[in-house]
Amino acid sequence: MNLLQFALPPLPFYISSGHETHGPGLVHVDRRNIGVFDLLAVRQGTLHIGEEDRRYALGAGEALILRPDAHHFGTSPCTETTEYYWMHFGHQGHWTATDERLPLYQSQRDTADSSASAAWKMTAPPFSVQVPQHSVLLQPEQAFELLEQLTAITQSGHMGGALWRQQILFQELLQQLSAAIDARSTSPSAACATQAAAYLRQHYAEEISAREMADSLNFHSVYIARCMQKEFGCSPKEYLLRYRIGQAKLLLLRTDYPVSRVAEEVGFNQAAYFASCFAKYEGISPRSYRLRFSHA
């Protein structure tokens, strides 16, 4: 049973999340039938954990979803400093564990009789989504960024807007996990796009030119742009801008830096341009975002 399959709607929903650091000698908690799914994503070190008769040694960049109806426990102590995120989520619809791989987002309406009733046609089309129970994150930094934002919002308060934002971030993370079992993710274009995205995330606070990135990755800039458009639906420039905005949101929530310094920290040369871009993507100004999400 390597895949968890969810029948949608309703959608799985975010409950809570956090960040943990275990020193050498610590063992993961022993729990049984906790009633929620528990996602663990390791950023550093190795987490030794078991679920029923399975054993896992989760290394950096790996994720595991523990089932709500099973017994999970630490199998051995950490031998090094281990940093990981945990996240609880639920699903009020039908789900199952399976080894059978289905087409991505298989719709139950795909095989429906053409004479389906008008009522059926006016309802949301039900479909199935599968996520791997144990996986190597395809885009680990993006996944950790989403988990960091979820945790930051949790720590800063639970206003209505924050709760909605959490659910949106969670759906993005769930989609990333589902993509890990999509065969298309191993294509040459996906490999190029992934490398380019990693380069942009690593150097986001710096001045980045298309030529420098192309020289570093040993791909032509036009090919990089085409691959990123195919895999991420945006150009390298837009990807970088979105990532910078995401980092800016973290700084707005977790620091008291003035907006001008936040802009500088994430690679914007001009605070006014930063504010304009932020408003374009978030619908509000950086100051309004901070006020909305930083206070309970």
N, C-alpha and C positions, 0 to 999 in steps of 0.2 A: 504494500500500500504506500506508494511513493508520491501520489498526487492527492490533493484535497480538491474536491469538486463541489462548487457552490451553484445552486439553482437560483437564478435572479429574474425579476426582483422578488423579495426585497434585497437591498444591498447589504453586504457586511458593514459593520459600523465600528468606529474607533471608540475605545473606552478610556484608556489611560496609557501612559508610557513613562519611561525614566532611563537614567544612565547609571551604570554601576561600574566600579573598579574593584576587582578581587586581587588581593596580594597572594603570593605563594602560600599554599597550605589551606586556602579556603575551598569549600565544597559547595556546589549549587544546592539550593533548598530542595527538600523532599516534599512533594505534594501529590495529591490524588483527587481526580474529578473536580477540578476547580471551577468548571462551568463556563469558562471563556477560553478562546484561543490565545496562546502566549507565543509571540514572535521574539526570538533572540537573534541579534545580529552582532557579530564580533568584529571589533575594530582593531584590536591588538591582543596578542597572546593566544591562548587556547582554552576553550571551555569544554570540560568533559561532562557529558550529560547523557542520560538514558531515558527512554520512554518504553514502558513494558519490556519486550524482549530485544529492543534495539539499542545500540550504543553509538554515540557520536563524539568525535573530537573536533569541535568547531574551531577552525582557524580564522585568521584575519580575512575579512571579505566573505565569510560564509554566514548563512542564515538558516534557522530551523524554526518551524512552527509546531508547537506542542499542542496536542488535541485537548479539548475541554473534558473529554470523557475517559482520560487515561491517567496512568500513574507515571510521573516523571521525577527524576532524581539525579543528583550528582553521582558520577561513577568513580571519580578519583579527584584528589585535590589539584588545584592549579599549581603548576610548577614555575610559573612566571607571572608577572603582573598582567592581568587580563582585563581589558576594557570592552564593555559591550552595552548595547541598548536592549531594553525589553519593551514590549508593547502588547497590551491586551486588546483584543477585539472580539466582537460577537457577530452572530448571524442567526436571525429568527426564521429563516427559510430552511429548506432541505439542503443538507450537505452529506457527503460521503467520502470515504477514502478508497482509492482505486489505483490500479496499475494501468488501466486502459486510457490511452491518450486519445482525446477527442480533438476535432478541429477547433482552433482558437475561437472563443465566443460563439459556440454552436447554438443557433437559435432553434427552439422547439417549433417555431412557426415555419421553418424552412421546409418541413415535410408535411405541413398541414394540408388538409383537403382544400382544393381551390374553391369549393362551395361553402367555405367557412362563413359563419353568421356575421352580420354587421356588428354585433356587439363584440365579437372576438377581434374584428379588425380595428375597433376603436380603443382597445386596451394596449398597454405597454407590452411589446413582444417579449415573452420569457426566453431566457437563454442560459447557457451553462458556462462557467469560467473555472478553469483549473489553475492551481498554483502548486509548485513543488513543495513538499514538506521540508526537504533539505535541499539547499541550493547554494551555488557560488554566485554571488551578486554580479550581474552583468555590468552595472554601473555603480560600484560601491560608494564612491564619493557622493553621487546624487542621492543614493538611498540614505546614507548617513546624514546628509543635509536635511532631507525630509524628516528623519527621526529627530534631529536636533531642533528643527523648527517646531515639531509637535511637542517636544519636551519643554521648549522655551515658553510656548504659549500656555502649557499646563501650569508652569511655575509662576506665570505672570497674572493669572486670573481666569475666570470663566464667564466673561460677558458673552452675550448672544453671538456677536460677530466672531469672537474667538472660537466658540464651539463650532460654528459653521466652517470656519477656516480649517479647523482640525480635521473635520470629515473630508474636506476637499484634499488636504495633504495626504490623508490616509488612503483615499482612492488612488491617488497618483502612485503611492508606494505599492499598493496591491497590484496595480497594472504593471509596474516594474517586475514584481515577483512573477507574475503570469508570463511576462515576456521571456523569462529565463528558460522556459520549456518550448519556446517557439523556434523551430529549426532555422528560420530566416536570420536569427541573431548571429549565426556562425558564418554568414556570407562575407566575402571580401569587402563589400561596401560597409557592412556593419562594423567590421574590424577597423577600417579606416576612420569611420565616424566616431567609434569609441575612443580611439587613440587621440583624435582631434579634440573631442570633448574633454578628455583627461588633461590634455595640454592646456586648454583654455581655463579649466578649473584651477590648475596648478599655478598659472601665471595671471590670473584675473586682475590682480592689483597692479599689474605693470602695463606699460604701453605694449600692445601686441600688434604686429603687422602680419598680413597674410603671407608675405614672403618668408619672414622668420619662422612662422609655424610650418610652412611647407618644407623649408630646409631642415628643420628639426625632425619632422616626421618622415621625410624622404618621399613625400607625395606632392603632386602638382596641386597648386592652390585651387584650380578649377575643379579637379577631381575631388578634393576635400569638400568643397562647397556642395558639389552634386551629391556626395555620399551623406553629408549631414542633412541636406534637404530631404533625402529619401528616408533616412532612419529617424530623424528627429523632427522633420517637418519645418525646419527653419535654417537660415544661413548661419555660418560661424559667427558673424557679427551679432545676429539676433540672439543666438545661444549665449554668447558672452554677456550681452546686455541683461538677459534674463537671470543669468547666474549672479551677476553683480547686484542686481536688485534683490535676489534672494539673500545674499550675504548682508546687504544693507539692512534688510528686515531683522536679521538676527542682532545686528549691532544696535538698531533702534530699540529692540526689546530688552537687550541684556546690558546695555551701557547707557551712560548719560551724556555721551558725546554730542556736541552740537551737530546739526545737520551738515554743516560744511566739512567737519572732520569725518563724519560717516562717508560722505561723498569721496573724500580723498582716500580713505582707507580701502575702499572697494574699486578704485581705479578711475574715478571721474575727475577730470581736471577742473571742472567748473560746477559749483554747487547749484547754480540755476539750471544747468542742463540735467544734472542728476535729479533735481526736483521735478522737472518736466517729464523725464523718462519714468520716474517712479509713479507719477500721477497717471501716465498713460497705461501702465501695466496693472496698477493696483486700484485706480479709480479715486484715490485720495492722495493728499500730500504726505510727505514723510512725517511731518509734525502731527498731522491728524492720525496717521497710522500708529504712531507711538502712543498718543493719548487714548486711542480706541482699544489697543491690545495690551498695553503695559499696566493697566490698573483694573483691579477687580470692581 
